[in-house]
Amino acid sequence: MSHSSHKRIYSLADFVTYLWCARVSLVVGFLAGCLVACVLLFVLKPQYEARMIVAPPRQGAEALNFLAEDVPPVLSPSSAQAVSQDGEYIRFQQSLRGPAVAAVLLKLDGTLDGVNQSARFVGGRGHMQGASELSEHLFRTIQIDPIGDTGSVRLVYTHPDPIFAEKVLRNLVRISDQLIRMDVKRDVEARIDWLKREMKTTLHPDHRKSLTRLLMAEERRRMLLSIETPYALSIIEDANVSPRPVSPRAVILFPVLGMFGFILGLLFFTIRQELNDRQDNL
């Protein structure tokens, strides 16, 4: 006669009974997780976020529209200016955390010491020395988050010292903008010199008229470059720091680690019960 084996179907009451039997392991695991959370709260440095919102520059092609009358499209300075402004804003985002900006930032008083204080644990200290190491640190700690489809981005820098974080973020934006301004200014000066030389040797009236308009456009751009306002971007919201640390957060650490310890306690009890059952069956 064959005997058919049936698997037992456990009910909710069986599960509750099982948890009650494992209560000691569950409580110990939960308390261990909470203890780890307490330790992390003491050994981790509070981290603050400095935030800043920037957008494409407001000064663009519209600043040169008065020069576009009766000029063929190929010579129109407005389209060139618009493309240039877009490119400079993209360049700003790409160079913000680069070694060129980091090299200038490194020369400011207190930068190296402040950056080396960015270790996660209390008492820890970094050992950064050069611009390349600082650039790597900036790539790790600075986020560039797009804001929808507006072209604006939110810059976020995390550091244990809120005052230092705000100062570094503001200096980074200023240095990156100034480096771009200097490069563009050199290009503009070179084009102005070339246009002036061409005007001296050009006799055709139409050619001279086109060169004159292009020269006026470059001189206008040189004037815009001399204005002490951001050139490659517009600052929508200046640097500000979160009023409270963003990490570590007790409201996240205790539930997560407590639940993790709870699960480990349940796993430990299950393994122990399985080993005991095997020994009893021997």
VMD Tcl script that draws the C-alpha trace (Angstrom):
set ca {
  {0.00 0.00 0.00}
  {1.46 3.37 -0.98}
  {1.62 6.17 1.44}
  {1.23 9.70 0.05}
  {3.12 12.50 1.78}
  {1.42 15.83 2.23}
  {3.19 19.10 2.90}
  {1.94 20.98 5.87}
  {0.35 24.33 5.20}
  {1.38 26.83 7.84}
  {-1.15 29.31 9.06}
  {-0.74 32.81 10.44}
  {-1.08 31.36 13.94}
  {1.90 29.05 13.24}
  {3.96 32.03 12.07}
  {3.09 34.04 15.18}
  {3.97 31.04 17.37}
  {7.28 30.69 15.57}
  {8.07 34.37 16.16}
  {7.18 33.98 19.82}
  {9.61 31.08 20.13}
  {12.28 33.20 18.46}
  {11.53 36.28 20.57}
  {14.87 36.27 22.37}
  {16.86 36.13 19.13}
  {14.64 38.79 17.56}
  {15.00 41.18 20.48}
  {18.77 40.64 20.66}
  {19.11 41.24 16.90}
  {16.96 44.36 17.02}
  {18.92 45.78 19.98}
  {22.19 44.97 18.24}
  {21.02 46.89 15.16}
  {20.03 49.87 17.31}
  {23.41 49.71 19.05}
  {25.18 49.85 15.69}
  {23.01 52.86 14.77}
  {24.03 54.61 18.01}
  {27.70 53.94 17.28}
  {27.37 55.32 13.75}
  {25.70 58.46 15.05}
  {28.71 59.08 17.29}
  {31.50 58.17 14.85}
  {30.10 59.72 11.64}
  {30.56 63.43 11.07}
  {27.34 65.37 10.42}
  {27.21 66.30 6.74}
  {25.67 69.56 5.49}
  {24.57 70.41 1.97}
  {25.37 73.69 0.25}
  {22.99 74.30 -2.66}
  {23.04 76.75 -5.54}
  {20.85 77.11 -8.66}
  {22.33 78.47 -11.89}
  {20.91 78.91 -15.38}
  {22.15 79.88 -18.86}
  {23.33 83.50 -19.09}
  {20.70 86.17 -19.70}
  {23.03 88.24 -21.86}
  {22.99 86.59 -25.27}
  {22.11 87.23 -28.86}
  {19.61 89.90 -27.93}
  {22.51 92.12 -26.83}
  {23.75 92.26 -30.42}
  {20.52 92.31 -32.40}
  {21.01 95.96 -33.31}
  {23.99 94.86 -35.43}
  {22.07 92.28 -37.45}
  {20.23 94.70 -39.78}
  {21.05 94.19 -43.45}
  {23.75 91.66 -42.65}
  {23.75 88.34 -44.51}
  {23.01 85.36 -42.22}
  {26.52 84.03 -42.62}
  {27.89 87.26 -41.15}
  {25.19 87.80 -38.54}
  {26.86 88.12 -35.12}
  {23.65 87.29 -33.26}
  {23.59 83.63 -34.24}
  {27.28 83.26 -33.43}
  {26.74 84.91 -30.06}
  {23.84 82.59 -29.21}
  {25.87 79.48 -30.04}
  {28.82 80.86 -28.10}
  {26.75 81.56 -25.00}
  {25.24 78.06 -25.05}
  {28.68 76.55 -25.45}
  {30.12 78.59 -22.60}
  {27.33 77.50 -20.26}
  {28.01 73.86 -21.14}
  {31.70 74.49 -20.66}
  {30.95 75.94 -17.23}
  {29.21 72.73 -16.16}
  {32.00 70.56 -17.53}
  {34.87 72.55 -16.02}
  {33.32 73.28 -12.61}
  {34.93 70.22 -11.03}
  {37.95 70.05 -13.32}
  {41.65 70.36 -12.40}
  {41.99 73.90 -13.82}
  {39.35 75.25 -11.43}
  {40.71 73.07 -8.61}
  {44.22 74.49 -9.10}
  {42.94 78.05 -8.58}
  {40.71 77.02 -5.67}
  {43.69 75.35 -4.01}
  {45.48 78.70 -3.79}
  {42.77 80.24 -1.60}
  {43.49 80.35 2.12}
  {42.00 77.51 4.12}
  {40.87 75.46 1.12}
  {43.31 72.56 1.50}
  {42.82 72.28 5.25}
  {39.03 72.48 4.93}
  {38.86 69.85 2.18}
  {41.04 67.48 4.20}
  {38.51 67.76 7.03}
  {35.84 66.18 4.83}
  {36.48 62.61 6.09}
  {33.29 60.78 7.01}
  {34.42 59.63 10.45}
  {35.15 61.74 13.51}
  {38.89 62.27 13.86}
  {39.52 61.30 10.24}
  {41.49 63.53 7.93}
  {42.25 63.43 4.24}
  {45.67 63.73 2.64}
  {44.95 65.65 -0.55}
  {47.79 67.80 -1.84}
  {47.46 68.58 -5.55}
  {44.85 69.89 -7.94}
  {44.16 66.45 -9.44}
  {43.29 65.00 -6.03}
  {41.10 67.99 -5.24}
  {39.37 67.59 -8.60}
  {38.59 63.93 -7.80}
  {37.19 65.03 -4.44}
  {34.96 67.59 -6.15}
  {33.67 64.98 -8.61}
  {32.70 62.77 -5.66}
  {31.09 65.43 -3.49}
  {29.51 67.91 -5.94}
  {26.32 66.97 -7.72}
  {25.02 68.78 -10.82}
  {21.30 68.01 -11.02}
  {19.24 69.31 -13.98}
  {15.97 71.01 -13.05}
  {13.42 69.75 -15.54}
  {13.85 71.01 -19.10}
  {14.60 74.59 -18.09}
  {18.36 74.42 -18.61}
  {18.87 75.35 -14.97}
  {20.91 73.07 -12.74}
  {21.16 72.67 -8.97}
  {24.70 72.46 -7.60}
  {25.01 70.52 -4.33}
  {28.20 70.23 -2.26}
  {28.35 68.07 0.88}
  {30.81 68.80 3.70}
  {30.92 68.57 7.53}
  {31.49 72.34 7.84}
  {28.45 74.29 6.58}
  {30.31 77.61 6.32}
  {33.16 76.02 4.36}
  {30.71 74.21 2.06}
  {28.91 77.45 1.20}
  {32.18 79.30 0.60}
  {33.65 76.56 -1.61}
  {30.54 76.30 -3.78}
  {30.42 80.06 -4.30}
  {34.18 80.19 -5.07}
  {33.93 77.30 -7.54}
  {31.24 79.06 -9.55}
  {33.16 82.34 -9.52}
  {36.49 80.75 -10.51}
  {35.00 78.68 -13.32}
  {33.20 81.73 -14.71}
  {36.33 83.88 -14.51}
  {38.48 81.29 -16.31}
  {35.94 81.10 -19.13}
  {35.74 84.90 -19.25}
  {39.53 85.18 -19.57}
  {39.69 82.64 -22.41}
  {36.83 84.31 -24.29}
  {38.40 87.72 -23.78}
  {41.66 86.52 -25.33}
  {39.76 85.20 -28.33}
  {37.82 88.45 -28.70}
  {40.99 90.54 -28.55}
  {42.59 88.34 -31.20}
  {39.57 88.75 -33.50}
  {39.52 92.52 -32.98}
  {43.18 92.78 -33.92}
  {42.61 90.67 -37.03}
  {39.56 92.72 -38.10}
  {41.48 95.98 -37.67}
  {44.33 94.68 -39.82}
  {41.90 93.53 -42.51}
  {40.14 96.90 -42.56}
  {43.44 98.63 -43.27}
  {44.02 96.50 -46.35}
  {40.43 96.19 -47.66}
  {39.22 98.77 -50.15}
  {35.92 97.27 -51.30}
  {33.05 99.27 -49.66}
  {30.82 96.25 -49.01}
  {33.66 94.29 -47.48}
  {34.61 97.21 -45.27}
  {30.98 97.57 -44.19}
  {30.82 93.89 -43.19}
  {34.14 94.09 -41.38}
  {32.97 97.21 -39.56}
  {29.85 95.48 -38.32}
  {31.83 92.44 -37.18}
  {34.29 94.73 -35.41}
  {31.44 96.52 -33.65}
  {30.06 93.14 -32.54}
  {33.42 92.06 -31.08}
  {33.89 95.40 -29.33}
  {30.39 95.08 -27.91}
  {31.27 91.63 -26.64}
  {34.48 92.95 -25.12}
  {32.41 95.53 -23.26}
  {30.08 92.80 -21.94}
  {33.11 90.82 -20.79}
  {34.32 93.79 -18.76}
  {31.07 94.00 -16.75}
  {31.50 92.51 -13.28}
  {28.59 90.08 -13.52}
  {28.62 86.32 -14.19}
  {29.37 85.77 -17.87}
  {28.87 82.06 -18.60}
  {25.84 81.62 -16.35}
  {23.10 83.37 -14.40}
  {22.78 82.83 -10.67}
  {19.14 82.07 -9.89}
  {19.65 81.20 -6.23}
  {22.86 82.01 -4.39}
  {24.65 79.44 -2.24}
  {22.78 78.45 0.90}
  {23.28 75.67 3.44}
  {20.81 73.17 4.85}
  {19.84 74.19 8.41}
  {20.27 70.62 9.69}
  {22.70 67.83 8.75}
  {21.50 65.67 5.86}
  {23.41 62.67 7.21}
  {23.62 60.66 9.35}
  {19.90 60.76 10.17}
  {18.64 58.92 13.23}
  {15.14 58.54 11.77}
  {16.67 56.43 8.98}
  {19.50 54.65 10.79}
  {17.48 53.24 13.69}
  {14.56 51.74 11.70}
  {16.80 50.34 8.94}
  {19.49 48.86 11.17}
  {16.92 47.73 13.77}
  {14.98 45.85 11.07}
  {18.21 44.44 9.68}
  {19.13 43.15 13.15}
  {15.60 41.77 13.54}
  {15.96 39.76 10.32}
  {19.42 38.52 11.31}
  {18.02 37.40 14.66}
  {15.25 35.48 12.92}
  {17.77 33.92 10.53}
  {20.04 32.92 13.42}
  {17.13 31.28 15.27}
  {16.02 29.39 12.15}
  {19.52 28.03 11.48}
  {19.92 27.01 15.10}
  {16.56 25.21 15.08}
  {17.48 23.39 11.88}
  {20.79 22.23 13.36}
  {19.06 21.06 16.54}
  {16.49 19.10 14.52}
  {19.21 17.38 12.53}
  {21.05 16.38 15.70}
  {17.84 14.99 17.17}
  {17.24 12.87 14.07}
  {20.69 11.26 14.22}
}
mol new
graphics top color blue
foreach p $ca { graphics top sphere $p radius 0.5 }
foreach p [lrange $ca 0 end-1] q [lrange $ca 1 end] { graphics top cylinder $p $q radius 0.2 }
display resetview
